Amino acid sequence: MANRSGARGELRKLELRYRLYGRLLETIAGIIHKVTPWAAGIVIAYYAHSSIQSLAGHATFADIGIKFLADFRISEVVSYAVGAGGVIYGARMGKLKKDAIERMAGRIKELETKMDPGRSSSRLTPRGETRSEDKP
């Protein structure tokens, strides 16, 4: 009986030790997860600073590029970026919509035929677009 309780005690000690190790690893992983983006930002800033410092006082193509970018007003750059982003977003959403229509077209046609077998088709393309021969 004493041997069993001793084994249980050892088992309990091992369990507590591994729980402690597990918590320790979770804590370390959490710290690494929080520190990594900041460390990466610091490293990027350091290398950007080093590259700019090495160009200081030299006339290079980088100087020409910086002068070109400096001529733009920040509001113009932001407006162009927002406009381009809107165009890209609209094009992407249009493609996703057409993909969804194409994916569901067969099922919808099947259900409509079940409800009304004499129903005529709209004769749209599988992507939901007007056929080229029907366009004016």
Secondary structure per residue as TSV (DSSP state, phi and psi in degrees):
chain	resnum	aa	ss	phi	psi
A	1	M	-	360.0	-40.5
A	2	A	H	-65.7	-33.9
A	3	N	H	-66.5	-37.9
A	4	R	H	-66.1	-45.5
A	5	S	H	-67.1	-32.1
A	6	G	H	-66.6	-40.2
A	7	A	H	-66.4	-38.9
A	8	R	H	-65.1	-39.1
A	9	G	H	-63.8	-42.5
A	10	E	H	-64.4	-42.4
A	11	L	H	-61.3	-41.9
A	12	R	H	-64.4	-41.3
A	13	K	H	-63.3	-43.1
A	14	L	H	-62.9	-41.9
A	15	E	H	-61.7	-44.8
A	16	L	H	-64.8	-39.9
A	17	R	H	-63.4	-44.0
A	18	Y	H	-70.4	-30.9
A	19	R	H	-64.4	-43.4
A	20	L	H	-60.6	-45.7
A	21	Y	H	-60.9	-40.9
A	22	G	H	-62.1	-45.6
A	23	R	H	-63.8	-40.8
A	24	L	H	-61.6	-44.6
A	25	L	H	-65.0	-39.3
A	26	E	H	-62.5	-41.8
A	27	T	H	-65.0	-45.5
A	28	I	H	-62.8	-43.0
A	29	A	H	-63.4	-39.3
A	30	G	H	-63.8	-41.4
A	31	I	H	-64.6	-44.7
A	32	I	H	-61.7	-40.4
A	33	H	H	-61.8	-38.3
A	34	K	H	-78.3	-34.1
A	35	V	H	-82.6	-30.8
A	36	T	H	-55.6	-49.2
A	37	P	H	-61.7	-38.6
A	38	W	H	-67.8	-42.4
A	39	A	H	-63.1	-42.0
A	40	A	H	-62.6	-42.1
A	41	G	H	-62.3	-40.9
A	42	I	H	-65.2	-42.7
A	43	V	H	-63.3	-43.7
A	44	I	H	-62.9	-44.5
A	45	A	H	-61.6	-40.6
A	46	Y	H	-61.8	-48.0
A	47	Y	H	-68.0	-35.3
A	48	A	H	-64.0	-44.1
A	49	H	H	-61.6	-42.8
A	50	S	H	-63.0	-41.3
A	51	S	H	-69.6	-37.3
A	52	I	H	-69.4	-39.3
A	53	Q	H	-64.6	-36.4
A	54	S	H	-69.7	-22.9
A	55	L	H	-90.5	-7.9
A	56	A	T	-60.8	127.8
A	57	G	T	85.3	0.0
A	58	H	-	-111.0	139.9
A	59	A	-	-91.3	113.1
A	60	T	-	-135.7	-179.4
A	61	F	H	-63.9	-29.0
A	62	A	H	-63.0	-36.9
A	63	D	H	-62.9	-42.6
A	64	I	H	-63.4	-43.3
A	65	G	H	-63.6	-41.2
A	66	I	H	-65.6	-41.0
A	67	K	H	-63.5	-39.8
A	68	F	H	-61.7	-45.3
A	69	L	H	-68.7	-31.7
A	70	A	H	-70.4	-25.4
A	71	D	H	-68.6	-25.9
A	72	F	S	-73.8	145.2
A	73	R	-	-86.0	144.8
A	74	I	H	-60.4	-34.8
A	75	S	H	-65.4	-35.9
A	76	E	H	-66.8	-42.8
A	77	V	H	-62.7	-44.3
A	78	V	H	-64.0	-42.0
A	79	S	H	-65.8	-39.9
A	80	Y	H	-64.8	-41.6
A	81	A	H	-64.3	-43.3
A	82	V	H	-66.2	-41.4
A	83	G	H	-63.1	-46.2
A	84	A	H	-63.7	-40.3
A	85	G	H	-61.8	-40.0
A	86	G	H	-65.4	-40.6
A	87	V	H	-65.2	-44.8
A	88	I	H	-63.5	-42.5
A	89	Y	H	-62.6	-44.8
A	90	G	H	-62.8	-42.4
A	91	A	H	-64.7	-41.8
A	92	R	H	-65.8	-42.9
A	93	M	H	-66.1	-37.6
A	94	G	H	-62.4	-41.9
A	95	K	H	-65.3	-42.7
A	96	L	H	-62.6	-38.2
A	97	K	H	-64.5	-45.3
A	98	K	H	-65.4	-37.5
A	99	D	H	-62.2	-41.4
A	100	A	H	-66.7	-40.2
A	101	I	H	-63.2	-44.2
A	102	E	H	-63.5	-39.6
A	103	R	H	-66.6	-36.1
A	104	M	H	-95.1	-9.2
A	105	A	H	-59.1	-44.4
A	106	G	H	-62.3	-45.3
A	107	R	H	-64.4	-42.7
A	108	I	H	-64.3	-43.2
A	109	K	H	-61.9	-40.9
A	110	E	H	-62.6	-45.0
A	111	L	H	-66.0	-40.7
A	112	E	H	-65.1	-37.7
A	113	T	H	-67.3	-37.1
A	114	K	H	-64.1	-41.4
A	115	M	H	-71.1	-41.1
A	116	D	-	-143.8	94.8
A	117	P	T	-62.4	-24.0
A	118	G	T	-89.3	5.1
A	119	R	-	-66.3	138.3
A	120	S	-	-89.4	156.8
A	121	S	-	-87.1	152.8
A	122	S	-	-79.0	-13.1
A	123	R	-	61.3	31.6
A	124	L	-	-79.6	162.8
A	125	T	-	-70.7	165.3
A	126	P	T	-59.3	-22.2
A	127	R	T	-90.9	5.3
A	128	G	S	85.5	15.1
A	129	E	-	-98.0	158.2
A	130	T	-	-71.2	139.4
A	131	R	-	-64.4	149.6
A	132	S	G	-63.6	-33.8
A	133	E	G	-73.7	-16.2
A	134	D	G	-91.7	-9.5
A	135	K	-	-77.1	144.6
A	136	P	-	-69.8	360.0
